[in-house]
Amino acid sequence: MAELPDQDECVELLSRMCLIRRFEEEAGRQYQRAKAGGFLHLAIGEEATIVGTTSVMRDDDYLIGTYRTHGHAIARGTPAKSVMAEIFGRVDGTSGGRGGSMHIFDAERRFMGGYGIVGGNLPLAAGLALASQYREEDTVTVCMFGDGASNTGNFGETMNLAALWDLPIVFLVENNLYGMGTSIDRHSAVTDLSKKAEGYGIGGERIDGMDVLAVRERVSANLEISREEGRPTLVEAFTYRYRGHSAADPEIYRDKEEVAEWQEKDPIEAFIRVCIEGGRLKDEDVEEIRAEADRTVLEAVEFADASPEPALETLYDGLYVVGETMGWYAVDERSPEPHRGEYGEDAPAIAKELAESGAEHPSDQERQDRPGVRG
């Protein structure tokens, strides 16, 4: 068993896990209230893998995740209120309300984003690690992804390049046993994912992702390998999500008994028992940590609710526009001549026109006056 850290560290680990758990529960509740749009993927049950990993990373290391990354950002130090505001689609969110739940991003803390494309973060992680190598820095990139992403073409391509170029990356598979609603034995010919990169020259190991101390110990060792030897490693963390793949998941692919069995291994409750038995924490300490997490999350909801929505005229801010020099694909294939907005210089005026037309909401009386329109 991994060594129990001192009291301050135990408090910090438990506080982060409790905050993430409480945040995810409240995010799910707010989604049901239609405060958030799009998709919502919760990481309830996976807190030990998230916190155990981030707790041993340096501030200048890079972290990149998938679309289930509210907790990853919070664990790296992003304020819960900023993450909640992003989920709400508000201007004070981490991406200005433009990304929503699947696209949390905090470059200041070197959390390089969540990505909605399965496996899409893998080649980006290679790019981050290559940048560290070019700059001759000893920073490491931690790339966290799900078991389903290990079946994508990006996985093989990235493993090959990472091994070929000796890139400083720790690939961490958050194996929650399901790729969406498909169990791992039905979606992967190789179910021991720690071995899945061996053919590319990257060794791996399997760890208990429900034990925050075990995650800390082994991820720390792998970070050291990548930092000192400048080569990639792979860690498979066995974990479990107590909620469905997304908020819209009916969860017909697994039974309640399976979920209940994994809930008996709850990472937060297990760590609390270890800390109390080890004399690091008392019951009253635990209660205060839970209460603080609750206060922080409720404040985050208030903050997000009070944050304004992005102004309509900013709809096209930050978008790339195909210009005249970009080649043949700047021309609509319906006819040979360019169409509205296909040249970059047209974009500002057209964006303003579209924004203004979108802002013109007819009054109830105007709707009633239109032929064929019922109230």
Secondary structure as GFF3:
##gff-version 3
##sequence-region A 1 375
A	DSSP	alpha_helix	7	32	.	.	.	ID=ss1
A	DSSP	alpha_helix	47	54	.	.	.	ID=ss2
A	DSSP	beta_strand	62	64	.	.	.	ID=ss3
A	DSSP	alpha_helix	70	75	.	.	.	ID=ss4
A	DSSP	alpha_helix	80	87	.	.	.	ID=ss5
A	DSSP	three_ten_helix	101	103	.	.	.	ID=ss6
A	DSSP	three_ten_helix	107	109	.	.	.	ID=ss7
A	DSSP	alpha_helix	121	134	.	.	.	ID=ss8
A	DSSP	beta_strand	141	146	.	.	.	ID=ss9
A	DSSP	three_ten_helix	147	151	.	.	.	ID=ss10
A	DSSP	alpha_helix	153	164	.	.	.	ID=ss11
A	DSSP	beta_strand	169	175	.	.	.	ID=ss12
A	DSSP	beta_strand	178	179	.	.	.	ID=ss13
A	DSSP	beta_strand	182	183	.	.	.	ID=ss14
A	DSSP	alpha_helix	184	187	.	.	.	ID=ss15
A	DSSP	three_ten_helix	193	195	.	.	.	ID=ss16
A	DSSP	three_ten_helix	198	200	.	.	.	ID=ss17
A	DSSP	beta_strand	204	208	.	.	.	ID=ss18
A	DSSP	alpha_helix	212	229	.	.	.	ID=ss19
A	DSSP	beta_strand	233	238	.	.	.	ID=ss20
A	DSSP	alpha_helix	256	263	.	.	.	ID=ss21
A	DSSP	alpha_helix	267	277	.	.	.	ID=ss22
A	DSSP	alpha_helix	283	306	.	.	.	ID=ss23
A	DSSP	three_ten_helix	312	314	.	.	.	ID=ss24
A	DSSP	three_ten_helix	324	326	.	.	.	ID=ss25
A	DSSP	three_ten_helix	328	330	.	.	.	ID=ss26
A	DSSP	three_ten_helix	344	346	.	.	.	ID=ss27
A	DSSP	alpha_helix	347	358	.	.	.	ID=ss28
A	DSSP	alpha_helix	364	369	.	.	.	ID=ss29
###
